[in-house]
Each structure stands twice: as C-alpha cells, then as structure tokens.
Amino acid sequence: DAQDRSGNPYDHRVHTLMERGVEFRVCAATLGARNVAKEDLLEGVSVVPSGVSEIARLQLKQGYAYLKP
C-alpha cells in the first residue's frame, strides 16, 4: 500500500516494470529493521538475505554494474 508523495500507489508501476522483465529484490535485514512482513510485499518480489551482498554477487558473478545517480 506504499504511495509516493502525491498519494499515487507504487504497485501499478512495479507490476508494469515486472511485465517488462524487471526483477525486484528486497533486503531481508531492511524488512526486519522496518517491521515489514514478507507477506506485505507485492507478489513477484523476492527477498534476499542482504541487499549489499546481492549487489556484490550480481556484479562479481553476473557482470552487473551498480550506478548511483
């Protein structure tokens, strides 16, 4: 049920991106720190143990690059 500052829900945008092949992965540690249950996530979103470790794994083993604007 998350919304942007204008009150628009994110779920439609996330599902649109998923239909285009974008994968969404959420850090389990962050979920715990923010008291968010896995069951509250949108269908199709996967949970990884550590977001930082997932980024490192993707960079080292699959050739991804992390760019921060």
mmCIF file as gemmi writes it, N, C-alpha and C atoms, coordinates in Angstrom:
data_model
loop_
_atom_site.group_PDB
_atom_site.id
_atom_site.type_symbol
_atom_site.label_atom_id
_atom_site.label_alt_id
_atom_site.label_comp_id
_atom_site.label_asym_id
_atom_site.label_entity_id
_atom_site.label_seq_id
_atom_site.pdbx_PDB_ins_code
_atom_site.Cartn_x
_atom_site.Cartn_y
_atom_site.Cartn_z
_atom_site.occupancy
_atom_site.B_iso_or_equiv
_atom_site.pdbx_formal_charge
_atom_site.auth_seq_id
_atom_site.auth_asym_id
_atom_site.pdbx_PDB_model_num
ATOM 1 N N . ASP Axp A 1 ? 0.803 -1.205 0 1 0 ? 1 A 1
ATOM 2 C CA . ASP Axp A 1 ? 0 0 0 1 0 ? 1 A 1
ATOM 3 C C . ASP Axp A 1 ? 0.849 1.273 0 1 0 ? 1 A 1
ATOM 4 N N . ALA Axp A 2 ? 2.146 1.142 -0.298 1 0 ? 2 A 1
ATOM 5 C CA . ALA Axp A 2 ? 3.021 2.317 -0.297 1 0 ? 2 A 1
ATOM 6 C C . ALA Axp A 2 ? 2.623 3.275 -1.414 1 0 ? 2 A 1
ATOM 7 N N . GLN Axp A 3 ? 2.796 4.558 -1.108 1 0 ? 3 A 1
ATOM 8 C CA . GLN Axp A 3 ? 2.439 5.605 -2.073 1 0 ? 3 A 1
ATOM 9 C C . GLN Axp A 3 ? 3.563 6.634 -2.162 1 0 ? 3 A 1
ATOM 10 N N . ASP Axp A 4 ? 3.605 7.338 -3.301 1 0 ? 4 A 1
ATOM 11 C CA . ASP Axp A 4 ? 4.57 8.423 -3.425 1 0 ? 4 A 1
ATOM 12 C C . ASP Axp A 4 ? 4.04 9.665 -2.71 1 0 ? 4 A 1
ATOM 13 N N . ARG Axp A 5 ? 4.771 10.75 -2.777 1 0 ? 5 A 1
ATOM 14 C CA . ARG Axp A 5 ? 4.388 11.97 -2.051 1 0 ? 5 A 1
ATOM 15 C C . ARG Axp A 5 ? 3.065 12.558 -2.528 1 0 ? 5 A 1
ATOM 16 N N . SER Axp A 6 ? 2.678 12.215 -3.747 1 0 ? 6 A 1
ATOM 17 C CA . SER Axp A 6 ? 1.41 12.72 -4.286 1 0 ? 6 A 1
ATOM 18 C C . SER Axp A 6 ? 0.237 11.804 -3.973 1 0 ? 6 A 1
ATOM 19 N N . GLY Axp A 7 ? 0.512 10.697 -3.279 1 0 ? 7 A 1
ATOM 20 C CA . GLY Axp A 7 ? -0.546 9.764 -2.931 1 0 ? 7 A 1
ATOM 21 C C . GLY Axp A 7 ? -0.813 8.701 -3.987 1 0 ? 7 A 1
ATOM 22 N N . ASN Axp A 8 ? 0.048 8.615 -4.993 1 0 ? 8 A 1
ATOM 23 C CA . ASN Axp A 8 ? -0.115 7.6 -6.039 1 0 ? 8 A 1
ATOM 24 C C . ASN Axp A 8 ? 0.526 6.295 -5.585 1 0 ? 8 A 1
ATOM 25 N N . PRO Axp A 9 ? -0.2 5.185 -5.671 1 0 ? 9 A 1
ATOM 26 C CA . PRO Axp A 9 ? 0.363 3.906 -5.241 1 0 ? 9 A 1
ATOM 27 C C . PRO Axp A 9 ? 1.48 3.442 -6.182 1 0 ? 9 A 1
ATOM 28 N N . TYR Axp A 10 ? 2.471 2.781 -5.601 1 0 ? 10 A 1
ATOM 29 C CA . TYR Axp A 10 ? 3.591 2.258 -6.378 1 0 ? 10 A 1
ATOM 30 C C . TYR Axp A 10 ? 3.262 0.941 -7.079 1 0 ? 10 A 1
ATOM 31 N N . ASP Axp A 11 ? 2.298 0.199 -6.578 1 0 ? 11 A 1
ATOM 32 C CA . ASP Axp A 11 ? 2.097 -1.163 -7.071 1 0 ? 11 A 1
ATOM 33 C C . ASP Axp A 11 ? 1.867 -1.244 -8.573 1 0 ? 11 A 1
ATOM 34 N N . HIS Axp A 12 ? 1.119 -0.327 -9.15 1 0 ? 12 A 1
ATOM 35 C CA . HIS Axp A 12 ? 0.859 -0.38 -10.588 1 0 ? 12 A 1
ATOM 36 C C . HIS Axp A 12 ? 2.164 -0.213 -11.369 1 0 ? 12 A 1
ATOM 37 N N . ARG Axp A 13 ? 2.986 0.737 -10.944 1 0 ? 13 A 1
ATOM 38 C CA . ARG Axp A 13 ? 4.265 0.96 -11.625 1 0 ? 13 A 1
ATOM 39 C C . ARG Axp A 13 ? 5.191 -0.24 -11.492 1 0 ? 13 A 1
ATOM 40 N N . VAL Axp A 14 ? 5.203 -0.845 -10.324 1 0 ? 14 A 1
ATOM 41 C CA . VAL Axp A 14 ? 6.053 -2.021 -10.105 1 0 ? 14 A 1
ATOM 42 C C . VAL Axp A 14 ? 5.598 -3.163 -10.999 1 0 ? 14 A 1
ATOM 43 N N . HIS Axp A 15 ? 4.301 -3.422 -11.056 1 0 ? 15 A 1
ATOM 44 C CA . HIS Axp A 15 ? 3.791 -4.507 -11.896 1 0 ? 15 A 1
ATOM 45 C C . HIS Axp A 15 ? 4.072 -4.241 -13.374 1 0 ? 15 A 1
ATOM 46 N N . THR Axp A 16 ? 3.974 -2.995 -13.799 1 0 ? 16 A 1
ATOM 47 C CA . THR Axp A 16 ? 4.279 -2.647 -15.193 1 0 ? 16 A 1
ATOM 48 C C . THR Axp A 16 ? 5.737 -2.961 -15.506 1 0 ? 16 A 1
ATOM 49 N N . LEU Axp A 17 ? 6.631 -2.616 -14.6 1 0 ? 17 A 1
ATOM 50 C CA . LEU Axp A 17 ? 8.049 -2.915 -14.806 1 0 ? 17 A 1
ATOM 51 C C . LEU Axp A 17 ? 8.31 -4.418 -14.778 1 0 ? 17 A 1
ATOM 52 N N . MET Axp A 18 ? 7.625 -5.15 -13.908 1 0 ? 18 A 1
ATOM 53 C CA . MET Axp A 18 ? 7.775 -6.605 -13.87 1 0 ? 18 A 1
ATOM 54 C C . MET Axp A 18 ? 7.364 -7.233 -15.201 1 0 ? 18 A 1
ATOM 55 N N . GLU Axp A 19 ? 6.301 -6.709 -15.785 1 0 ? 19 A 1
ATOM 56 C CA . GLU Axp A 19 ? 5.856 -7.219 -17.086 1 0 ? 19 A 1
ATOM 57 C C . GLU Axp A 19 ? 6.912 -7.002 -18.168 1 0 ? 19 A 1
ATOM 58 N N . ARG Axp A 20 ? 7.776 -6.03 -17.954 1 0 ? 20 A 1
ATOM 59 C CA . ARG Axp A 20 ? 8.855 -5.735 -18.901 1 0 ? 20 A 1
ATOM 60 C C . ARG Axp A 20 ? 10.144 -6.485 -18.563 1 0 ? 20 A 1
ATOM 61 N N . GLY Axp A 21 ? 10.089 -7.327 -17.531 1 0 ? 21 A 1
ATOM 62 C CA . GLY Axp A 21 ? 11.24 -8.151 -17.191 1 0 ? 21 A 1
ATOM 63 C C . GLY Axp A 21 ? 12.089 -7.654 -16.034 1 0 ? 21 A 1
ATOM 64 N N . VAL Axp A 22 ? 11.689 -6.57 -15.394 1 0 ? 22 A 1
ATOM 65 C CA . VAL Axp A 22 ? 12.447 -6.064 -14.248 1 0 ? 22 A 1
ATOM 66 C C . VAL Axp A 22 ? 12.172 -6.946 -13.041 1 0 ? 22 A 1
ATOM 67 N N . GLU Axp A 23 ? 13.227 -7.298 -12.327 1 0 ? 23 A 1
ATOM 68 C CA . GLU Axp A 23 ? 13.097 -8.092 -11.11 1 0 ? 23 A 1
ATOM 69 C C . GLU Axp A 23 ? 13.277 -7.188 -9.899 1 0 ? 23 A 1
ATOM 70 N N . PHE Axp A 24 ? 12.471 -7.392 -8.875 1 0 ? 24 A 1
ATOM 71 C CA . PHE Axp A 24 ? 12.562 -6.622 -7.646 1 0 ? 24 A 1
ATOM 72 C C . PHE Axp A 24 ? 12.985 -7.552 -6.523 1 0 ? 24 A 1
ATOM 73 N N . ARG Axp A 25 ? 14.057 -7.179 -5.841 1 0 ? 25 A 1
ATOM 74 C CA . ARG Axp A 25 ? 14.583 -7.955 -4.722 1 0 ? 25 A 1
ATOM 75 C C . ARG Axp A 25 ? 14.685 -7.036 -3.511 1 0 ? 25 A 1
ATOM 76 N N . VAL Axp A 26 ? 14.25 -7.536 -2.381 1 0 ? 26 A 1
ATOM 77 C CA . VAL Axp A 26 ? 14.209 -6.739 -1.157 1 0 ? 26 A 1
ATOM 78 C C . VAL Axp A 26 ? 15.125 -7.374 -0.116 1 0 ? 26 A 1
ATOM 79 N N . CYS Axp A 27 ? 15.844 -6.533 0.596 1 0 ? 27 A 1
ATOM 80 C CA . CYS Axp A 27 ? 16.761 -6.969 1.642 1 0 ? 27 A 1
ATOM 81 C C . CYS Axp A 27 ? 15.982 -7.433 2.879 1 0 ? 27 A 1
ATOM 82 N N . ALA Axp A 28 ? 16.229 -8.674 3.299 1 0 ? 28 A 1
ATOM 83 C CA . ALA Axp A 28 ? 15.542 -9.215 4.477 1 0 ? 28 A 1
ATOM 84 C C . ALA Axp A 28 ? 15.894 -8.433 5.739 1 0 ? 28 A 1
ATOM 85 N N . ALA Axp A 29 ? 17.141 -7.977 5.839 1 0 ? 29 A 1
ATOM 86 C CA . ALA Axp A 29 ? 17.546 -7.212 7.02 1 0 ? 29 A 1
ATOM 87 C C . ALA Axp A 29 ? 16.773 -5.895 7.096 1 0 ? 29 A 1
ATOM 88 N N . THR Axp A 30 ? 16.576 -5.248 5.962 1 0 ? 30 A 1
ATOM 89 C CA . THR Axp A 30 ? 15.823 -3.995 5.949 1 0 ? 30 A 1
ATOM 90 C C . THR Axp A 30 ? 14.363 -4.237 6.301 1 0 ? 30 A 1
ATOM 91 N N . LEU Axp A 31 ? 13.796 -5.318 5.789 1 0 ? 31 A 1
ATOM 92 C CA . LEU Axp A 31 ? 12.409 -5.646 6.15 1 0 ? 31 A 1
ATOM 93 C C . LEU Axp A 31 ? 12.28 -5.78 7.664 1 0 ? 31 A 1
ATOM 94 N N . GLY Axp A 32 ? 13.23 -6.483 8.268 1 0 ? 32 A 1
ATOM 95 C CA . GLY Axp A 32 ? 13.192 -6.674 9.713 1 0 ? 32 A 1
ATOM 96 C C . GLY Axp A 32 ? 13.345 -5.362 10.469 1 0 ? 32 A 1
ATOM 97 N N . ALA Axp A 33 ? 14.273 -4.523 10.01 1 0 ? 33 A 1
ATOM 98 C CA . ALA Axp A 33 ? 14.515 -3.24 10.687 1 0 ? 33 A 1
ATOM 99 C C . ALA Axp A 33 ? 13.318 -2.309 10.589 1 0 ? 33 A 1
ATOM 100 N N . ARG Axp A 34 ? 12.546 -2.45 9.512 1 0 ? 34 A 1
ATOM 101 C CA . ARG Axp A 34 ? 11.385 -1.577 9.31 1 0 ? 34 A 1
ATOM 102 C C . ARG Axp A 34 ? 10.069 -2.253 9.7 1 0 ? 34 A 1
ATOM 103 N N . ASN Axp A 35 ? 10.174 -3.44 10.278 1 0 ? 35 A 1
ATOM 104 C CA . ASN Axp A 35 ? 8.997 -4.2 10.72 1 0 ? 35 A 1
ATOM 105 C C . ASN Axp A 35 ? 7.994 -4.422 9.595 1 0 ? 35 A 1
ATOM 106 N N . VAL Axp A 36 ? 8.497 -4.814 8.433 1 0 ? 36 A 1
ATOM 107 C CA . VAL Axp A 36 ? 7.65 -5.129 7.283 1 0 ? 36 A 1
ATOM 108 C C . VAL Axp A 36 ? 7.668 -6.642 7.089 1 0 ? 36 A 1
ATOM 109 N N . ALA Axp A 37 ? 6.502 -7.251 7.031 1 0 ? 37 A 1
ATOM 110 C CA . ALA Axp A 37 ? 6.404 -8.694 6.839 1 0 ? 37 A 1
ATOM 111 C C . ALA Axp A 37 ? 6.557 -9.04 5.357 1 0 ? 37 A 1
ATOM 112 N N . LYS Axp A 38 ? 7.187 -10.169 5.088 1 0 ? 38 A 1
ATOM 113 C CA . LYS Axp A 38 ? 7.333 -10.621 3.699 1 0 ? 38 A 1
ATOM 114 C C . LYS Axp A 38 ? 5.975 -10.735 3.012 1 0 ? 38 A 1
ATOM 115 N N . GLU Axp A 39 ? 4.971 -11.086 3.787 1 0 ? 39 A 1
ATOM 116 C CA . GLU Axp A 39 ? 3.62 -11.241 3.242 1 0 ? 39 A 1
ATOM 117 C C . GLU Axp A 39 ? 3.033 -9.91 2.76 1 0 ? 39 A 1
ATOM 118 N N . ASP Axp A 40 ? 3.606 -8.804 3.202 1 0 ? 40 A 1
ATOM 119 C CA . ASP Axp A 40 ? 3.118 -7.483 2.798 1 0 ? 40 A 1
ATOM 120 C C . ASP Axp A 40 ? 3.685 -7.02 1.456 1 0 ? 40 A 1
ATOM 121 N N . LEU Axp A 41 ? 4.658 -7.76 0.941 1 0 ? 41 A 1
ATOM 122 C CA . LEU Axp A 41 ? 5.269 -7.379 -0.333 1 0 ? 41 A 1
ATOM 123 C C . LEU Axp A 41 ? 4.363 -7.754 -1.498 1 0 ? 41 A 1
ATOM 124 N N . LEU Axp A 42 ? 4.558 -7.061 -2.602 1 0 ? 42 A 1
ATOM 125 C CA . LEU Axp A 42 ? 3.799 -7.39 -3.813 1 0 ? 42 A 1
ATOM 126 C C . LEU Axp A 42 ? 4.186 -8.773 -4.313 1 0 ? 42 A 1
ATOM 127 N N . GLU Axp A 43 ? 3.24 -9.45 -4.916 1 0 ? 43 A 1
ATOM 128 C CA . GLU Axp A 43 ? 3.514 -10.752 -5.5 1 0 ? 43 A 1
ATOM 129 C C . GLU Axp A 43 ? 4.587 -10.6 -6.576 1 0 ? 43 A 1
ATOM 130 N N . GLY Axp A 44 ? 5.564 -11.492 -6.557 1 0 ? 44 A 1
ATOM 131 C CA . GLY Axp A 44 ? 6.625 -11.447 -7.547 1 0 ? 44 A 1
ATOM 132 C C . GLY Axp A 44 ? 7.902 -10.796 -7.057 1 0 ? 44 A 1
ATOM 133 N N . VAL Axp A 45 ? 7.831 -10.113 -5.913 1 0 ? 45 A 1
ATOM 134 C CA . VAL Axp A 45 ? 9.02 -9.505 -5.324 1 0 ? 45 A 1
ATOM 135 C C . VAL Axp A 45 ? 9.714 -10.58 -4.499 1 0 ? 45 A 1
ATOM 136 N N . SER Axp A 46 ? 11.029 -10.742 -4.704 1 0 ? 46 A 1
ATOM 137 C CA . SER Axp A 46 ? 11.751 -11.754 -3.94 1 0 ? 46 A 1
ATOM 138 C C . SER Axp A 46 ? 12.562 -11.103 -2.828 1 0 ? 46 A 1
ATOM 139 N N . VAL Axp A 47 ? 12.837 -11.883 -1.802 1 0 ? 47 A 1
ATOM 140 C CA . VAL Axp A 47 ? 13.584 -11.405 -0.647 1 0 ? 47 A 1
ATOM 141 C C . VAL Axp A 47 ? 14.963 -12.061 -0.667 1 0 ? 47 A 1
ATOM 142 N N . VAL Axp A 48 ? 16 -11.242 -0.498 1 0 ? 48 A 1
ATOM 143 C CA . VAL Axp A 48 ? 17.374 -11.737 -0.406 1 0 ? 48 A 1
ATOM 144 C C . VAL Axp A 48 ? 17.878 -11.459 1.005 1 0 ? 48 A 1
ATOM 145 N N . PRO Axp A 49 ? 18.813 -12.273 1.495 1 0 ? 49 A 1
ATOM 146 C CA . PRO Axp A 49 ? 19.286 -12.071 2.863 1 0 ? 49 A 1
ATOM 147 C C . PRO Axp A 49 ? 19.896 -10.691 3.106 1 0 ? 49 A 1
ATOM 148 N N . SER Axp A 50 ? 20.658 -10.205 2.135 1 0 ? 50 A 1
ATOM 149 C CA . SER Axp A 50 ? 21.344 -8.925 2.283 1 0 ? 50 A 1
ATOM 150 C C . SER Axp A 50 ? 21.367 -8.207 0.94 1 0 ? 50 A 1
ATOM 151 N N . GLY Axp A 51 ? 20.865 -6.987 0.916 1 0 ? 51 A 1
ATOM 152 C CA . GLY Axp A 51 ? 20.864 -6.219 -0.328 1 0 ? 51 A 1
ATOM 153 C C . GLY Axp A 51 ? 22.268 -5.925 -0.823 1 0 ? 51 A 1
ATOM 154 N N . VAL Axp A 52 ? 23.179 -5.573 0.097 1 0 ? 52 A 1
ATOM 155 C CA . VAL Axp A 52 ? 24.563 -5.27 -0.272 1 0 ? 52 A 1
ATOM 156 C C . VAL Axp A 52 ? 25.236 -6.509 -0.853 1 0 ? 52 A 1
ATOM 157 N N . SER Axp A 53 ? 25.026 -7.655 -0.223 1 0 ? 53 A 1
ATOM 158 C CA . SER Axp A 53 ? 25.612 -8.897 -0.734 1 0 ? 53 A 1
ATOM 159 C C . SER Axp A 53 ? 25.03 -9.263 -2.1 1 0 ? 53 A 1
ATOM 160 N N . GLU Axp A 54 ? 23.758 -8.997 -2.294 1 0 ? 54 A 1
ATOM 161 C CA . GLU Axp A 54 ? 23.122 -9.295 -3.582 1 0 ? 54 A 1
ATOM 162 C C . GLU Axp A 54 ? 23.717 -8.431 -4.683 1 0 ? 54 A 1
ATOM 163 N N . ILE Axp A 55 ? 23.952 -7.15 -4.388 1 0 ? 55 A 1
ATOM 164 C CA . ILE Axp A 55 ? 24.574 -6.265 -5.379 1 0 ? 55 A 1
ATOM 165 C C . ILE Axp A 55 ? 25.979 -6.772 -5.712 1 0 ? 55 A 1
ATOM 166 N N . ALA Axp A 56 ? 26.754 -7.13 -4.698 1 0 ? 56 A 1
ATOM 167 C CA . ALA Axp A 56 ? 28.107 -7.64 -4.925 1 0 ? 56 A 1
ATOM 168 C C . ALA Axp A 56 ? 28.073 -8.914 -5.752 1 0 ? 56 A 1
ATOM 169 N N . ARG Axp A 57 ? 27.146 -9.818 -5.436 1 0 ? 57 A 1
ATOM 170 C CA . ARG Axp A 57 ? 27.032 -11.077 -6.184 1 0 ? 57 A 1
ATOM 171 C C . ARG Axp A 57 ? 26.718 -10.812 -7.647 1 0 ? 57 A 1
ATOM 172 N N . LEU Axp A 58 ? 25.784 -9.926 -7.897 1 0 ? 58 A 1
ATOM 173 C CA . LEU Axp A 58 ? 25.417 -9.606 -9.281 1 0 ? 58 A 1
ATOM 174 C C . LEU Axp A 58 ? 26.588 -8.978 -10.035 1 0 ? 58 A 1
ATOM 175 N N . GLN Axp A 59 ? 27.355 -8.142 -9.366 1 0 ? 59 A 1
ATOM 176 C CA . GLN Axp A 59 ? 28.495 -7.509 -10.016 1 0 ? 59 A 1
ATOM 177 C C . GLN Axp A 59 ? 29.6 -8.518 -10.32 1 0 ? 59 A 1
ATOM 178 N N . LEU Axp A 60 ? 29.933 -9.343 -9.357 1 0 ? 60 A 1
ATOM 179 C CA . LEU Axp A 60 ? 31.059 -10.254 -9.495 1 0 ? 60 A 1
ATOM 180 C C . LEU Axp A 60 ? 30.765 -11.478 -10.354 1 0 ? 60 A 1
ATOM 181 N N . LYS Axp A 61 ? 29.559 -11.998 -10.255 1 0 ? 61 A 1
ATOM 182 C CA . LYS Axp A 61 ? 29.257 -13.264 -10.917 1 0 ? 61 A 1
ATOM 183 C C . LYS Axp A 61 ? 28.411 -13.135 -12.171 1 0 ? 61 A 1
ATOM 184 N N . GLN Axp A 62 ? 27.725 -11.998 -12.349 1 0 ? 62 A 1
ATOM 185 C CA . GLN Axp A 62 ? 26.833 -11.889 -13.491 1 0 ? 62 A 1
ATOM 186 C C . GLN Axp A 62 ? 27.092 -10.656 -14.34 1 0 ? 62 A 1
ATOM 187 N N . GLY Axp A 63 ? 28.134 -9.9 -14.014 1 0 ? 63 A 1
ATOM 188 C CA . GLY Axp A 63 ? 28.52 -8.785 -14.853 1 0 ? 63 A 1
ATOM 189 C C . GLY Axp A 63 ? 27.683 -7.519 -14.733 1 0 ? 63 A 1
ATOM 190 N N . TYR Axp A 64 ? 26.903 -7.403 -13.688 1 0 ? 64 A 1
ATOM 191 C CA . TYR Axp A 64 ? 26.1 -6.198 -13.485 1 0 ? 64 A 1
ATOM 192 C C . TYR Axp A 64 ? 26.976 -5.06 -12.995 1 0 ? 64 A 1
ATOM 193 N N . ALA Axp A 65 ? 26.491 -3.838 -13.143 1 0 ? 65 A 1
ATOM 194 C CA . ALA Axp A 65 ? 27.174 -2.68 -12.596 1 0 ? 65 A 1
ATOM 195 C C . ALA Axp A 65 ? 26.159 -1.877 -11.785 1 0 ? 65 A 1
ATOM 196 N N . TYR Axp A 66 ? 26.62 -1.367 -10.64 1 0 ? 66 A 1
ATOM 197 C CA . TYR Axp A 66 ? 25.762 -0.554 -9.778 1 0 ? 66 A 1
ATOM 198 C C . TYR Axp A 66 ? 26.072 0.902 -10.054 1 0 ? 66 A 1
ATOM 199 N N . LEU Axp A 67 ? 25.08 1.634 -10.505 1 0 ? 67 A 1
ATOM 200 C CA . LEU Axp A 67 ? 25.238 3.054 -10.785 1 0 ? 67 A 1
ATOM 201 C C . LEU Axp A 67 ? 24.322 3.842 -9.86 1 0 ? 67 A 1
ATOM 202 N N . LYS Axp A 68 ? 24.879 4.82 -9.198 1 0 ? 68 A 1
ATOM 203 C CA . LYS Axp A 68 ? 24.084 5.652 -8.309 1 0 ? 68 A 1
ATOM 204 C C . LYS Axp A 68 ? 24.083 7.08 -8.849 1 0 ? 68 A 1
ATOM 205 N N . PRO Axp A 69 ? 22.904 7.599 -9.196 1 0 ? 69 A 1
ATOM 206 C CA . PRO Axp A 69 ? 22.865 8.952 -9.757 1 0 ? 69 A 1
ATOM 207 C C . PRO Axp A 69 ? 23.275 10.011 -8.758 1 0 ? 69 A 1
